[in-house]
Amino acid sequence: MEKRQSTSQEGLGQGGKGGTEAARQEASNPKTAEPEEPNPTEHLMERIVDRDNLNRAYFRVVANKGSAGVDGMTVDDLLNWCRENEQALKASLLTGTYRPSPVRGVQIPKPGGGKRQLGIPTAVDRRVQQAILQVLSPILDEQFSDSSFGFRPGRSAHDALFAATSHISEGYIYVVDIDLEKFFDRVNHDMLMARLARHVKDKRLLKIVRAFLNAGLRQNGVVHARREGTPQGGPLSPLLANLMLDDLDKELEKRGHRFVRYADDCNIYIQSQRAGERVMASIRSFIERKLKLRVNEEKSAVAPVDERSFLGYRLFQERSAWDCPQEYLPFQIPDTPADPPEPPGETAQ
């Protein structure tokens, strides 16, 4: 009796409504459902503590030299520390219990006046940041805009100038020159971590990156708590800055703008002064509302391209694009020096 009933039910599965119901039951059966593939970013910490990755990070930190952090350890002392503490370091990274030291605050003068705040991590923290960077950079960099050039592998300031000149040669001879006010000091930690969590699912890594952001800044013998900002001086700072500003890039791409961004310097190329004024007002609103950052009103403007400088050069219109780096460069040094691109860190003395 049971066999006939089973056969009858199987017959219903040959077509019509019975077939649809059988397929629905099969799809909902956990024994036959296809297993979900694990997210490749859920276990990044294992790649970070890989011996080869940590060794490459060590050699990079030593090659970059740089001054000691708050603990006074120089890069020359780092090798002995690693020999004695390597296993404990790996264990703390894998368990998410690693705690970075405060960064040493240093202010250096800007060429155009004022001072730039640097935060020098300890040699050990620089090595950990470098190891994280080597794993995280390929994941994030492929998401970034083709119009972003600052501190990215295989890209340079000359590439940014080439792209800007190409836009100008096509008739976009007005520039919306946007400079962000104290960008590295004002990055919102919660917003930055939310953007990192879009691409990284390893909670241990997210926890450690947050710890680096929250590490205090020691200056004049006093440790100041940090609730915003990514002080320049560590390997991770430029990557996190590009991640934060990727939303700006995506917004400009969505609007169809021609632009070039190098770190916190962004030039949008427009065909008229009036259009530029509208773009400036709209993008300023986006930056302040969506990114919680401020536009430096004194250094930002809408003007013909030959009245502004970009990365220390003044661009001007030509009939054809700059097709070869060996050709005569279609830009000239401005009368007043401009701030050079922000340093990637680790070299401050």
N, C-alpha and C positions, 0 to 999 in steps of 0.2 A: 504493500500500500504506500509505504513511504517512498519506494523507488519510483512508482508511477507518478506520484506528486512531484518528485524532483524532475522527472523527465518532462512533465507538463510545463513546469516553470522554465526549464531550459528552452522548450519550444517557443515560449513567449518571447524569448530573447532573440529570436531570429529576425524580428522586424517589427514595425509599427510601434505602438505605445509601449509594449513590453520591452522592446529593445532599448528605448530611451530610458526607461526606468532601470533596467539592468546596468546600463552604462553609467547612470547617475550613482547607483549603489557601488559600482566598482570604483568610481572616481573618489567616493567618500570613504572607501575602505582604507584605513591606515596601513594595512599590510601590503596593499598593492600600490599605494601612492609613491611617486618618485621622491627620493630623499632630496632635501634642499642642499645645494652646494654651499659650503662655508664661505663667509665673506673673507677675502684674502687679507683685509686690513684688521682682522680680529686678533692676529697673532704677530704683530709687527715687532713686539719687544724681543721675541726670540731672534729675529733678524738683527736687531740693534745690538744685542749682546754676543752675536756671533764673533768668534775670535778674529777672523779676518777683518770684519767691519771695525771692531775696536782697535785693532792694530793700525788700520788705515787712518782712523781718527787720531790716534796718538801721533803718527808721523806728520799729519797735517797741522796739528796744534804746535808741534815742535818747529816745523818749518815756518809757521806764521810768527813765531816768537811772541812778542807782546810782553807786557809787564805783569807782575804778580797781582793776585787778587787780595782779598782781605786777610788771607792766611799767610801771606808772604812767600808762598811756594812758587818758585820759578819753573819754567818749562824744563830746565836742566835737572830739577829735582823730581820731575814727574815719573821718570822711568823707575826709580827705586820705590816710589809710592805704589806704582802699578804692580810691581813684583810682589809686594807684601799684601796688597789689598784687592787683587783682581777678582778673586772668588767672592769676596764679600760685596764688592761693587756689583757684580753680575746678579747676585742673589737679591740685592736691594732693588735693582731695576726690574727683575722678573716679578717680584712680589709687590711692586708699586710703593715701596717704602723709602725710596731714595729721596733725600732732602738736600736741595742745593743750598749753598752758603749765600749770604747777602753779596751783592756786587759792590765793587769799590767805585764810588762816584768820582769822576774826573771831568772838569770843564775845560774845553780847549777853545781858543779864539777862532771865530769865523773870518775868512778873508774880507767879507763885506761888512764886518762889524758884528758885535754881539758875541755870545758864547754858545757852544754846542755841548750838551750834556752827554757824557759817555758813562757806561756802566761796565766795569771790567770784572767778569766772573773769575773765579779761581781757575787754576790750570786744570784741576780735576773736572770742574763743571764745564769748562770749555771742551774738554775731550768728550764728555757725555753729550753735550749739545751737538758737537760735530758728528758723533755716531748717529744721533737721531736725524740730523740733517741729511746724512748720506742715504738713509732709508726713506725719509719723508719727502725729500726734494723731488725724486722722479714721480712720485704719486701725485703731488700737487702741481708740479710744473706743467704736466700735460694738460691740466685743466685751465691754465692761464691763457690770457689773450695774446694773439700775435702782435698786438700793439703795445705790449708791455716789454720793456728791455732792461730794467734795472736789476742787477745782481741775479741774473738767470744764466744757467749753463749755456755756453756757446753764443751769448749775446753781449754786446758792448755798447758804450756810449756812441761810438761811431755808427753802429747799426741804427741807433735811434735817430741820429742826425740824417742818415741816408733816408730813412722812412719819412721824416719830416720834410726833407727836400723834395721827395717824390710827390707829396701832397701839394706843396707849394707850386711845383712845376705844372700841376694840373689845374691851376687857377684858384686854389684855396689860399688866398694871399692875406687873409686876416686871421689872427690867432686869438683864441680865448686862453690866456695864460693863467693857469690856476696853480697857486702855491698854497700848500696846507700849513697852517700855523702850528708849530711845535708838534708835528704829527707823531713822532716817535714817543713823545711824552704824554700823549692824550689818547692813545688807543684804548678803547673800552675792552676790558678783559672778558667780560661775559659775551659780548658780541663776537670777539675774536675766537673764543673757544667754541661758540655755536657754529661758526664757519668751519673750524677744524673738524668738528664732529660730523659734518656732512661727508667728509672723505675718510675719516679714521674711526674704526669701531673698537679698537683696542683701548679699553678703559684705563689700563695701566699707563699707557703712553699719554692719554689725555690728562691723567692725574699729574704726571711728572711735568708736562708742559705747563700746566696751570701752576705748579710749584715754582717753576722758573719765572713765570710772570709775576708771582706774588712775592718772590724773594726780595727782601728789603734792599735799600740802597744806603750804603755807609759812606758818609761824607763828614769831614771834620770831626771824626770820632763818634758820630751819632748815626744810628741805624734808623732810617725812615721807612715806614711801611709803604707799600705800593699797592694801589687799587686800580691803577690805570697806567698805560704806557709800556713800551718795550725798549728800554734804553739801549742805544747802540753800543757795541763792544763785544757781543757774543755772536757765535756763528748762526744761531737761529733767528736773530732779529730781522735780517733782510727778508728771509722766507716768510715769516709771519706778517711782515709789513705788506708784502705782495699779496698774501692771502686776504688780508683785510681790505685791500684796495681792489681786489678782483671784482667785487660787487660794482664798483664804479666803472671798471672796464666793461663789464657785461651790460650795464645800463647804457653806456655810450654806444656800444655795438648794437643794442636793441633799437636805439634811436637812429642808427645809420650814420653816425658821425665819423669823420676821419680824425684820428687822434694818435698821439704818441705819449706814452707815460714812461718816465724813468724814476722809479721809487716814488717820492711824494711830489715830483714835478710833472704836471700834466698839461700838454698843449693840445687844444682842439682847433682844427683848421676849418675856417668858414670862408664864404665868398663875399660877405659884406659886413660892414660895421654894425648895421641894424640887427642882422641875424645873430651876430656875435653877442650883442647885448642881451638878446632874449635867451641865448644858450647859457650865458654866464649866470643870469638870474635863476634859471631853472636848475642848473647843475649845482649852484650854491645851495639851493633849497634841498636838493637830494642829499648832498654831503652832510648838511647839518641835521636833517631829519632822520635819514636812514643809517648813516655811519657815525653820528654823534661827534663829528669833527668840525673844525672851523677853517674857513678860508682866510688866508692872510690878505687883508684888504690892501695893504701898502704894496705888497709884491705881486698882486694879481691885477690883471687888466685885459681889456679888449683893444687891440691895436693892429695896424699893418705889421706884417712879420718882420720887416726890416727895422722896426722901432723897438723890438724886444729881443732878448737873448735867451738861448736855450742851451743848457749844459756848458755855459761859458762861451758860446759862439752866437754871432748874429747872422741869421739866415736872410737870403734875399731871393727874389724871383728870377728864374732862368727859363728859357724856352724848353729845355729838355731836362729830364731827371738826371741826377748823378748816378751814372750807370756803372762806374768802376771806382773803387776806392783809390786807385792810383792816379785818377784824373785830378785836375785842379778842383779843389774843394769849393763848392758854392756857398761859402760862409766866411765871415771875417770875425776877428776878435773884437768884442765891444770896447767902447771907450772906458767904461767902468767895469772892474772885475766882478764876476758873478760867483756865487757860492759854488764850489765844485760839487759833484755828486757825493751823497752821503757815503762814508766809508763802510765797507762790510764788517769791520770790527776786528778785534784781536790784535791790532798793531799799535794801539795807543800806548804811549810811554808815561 
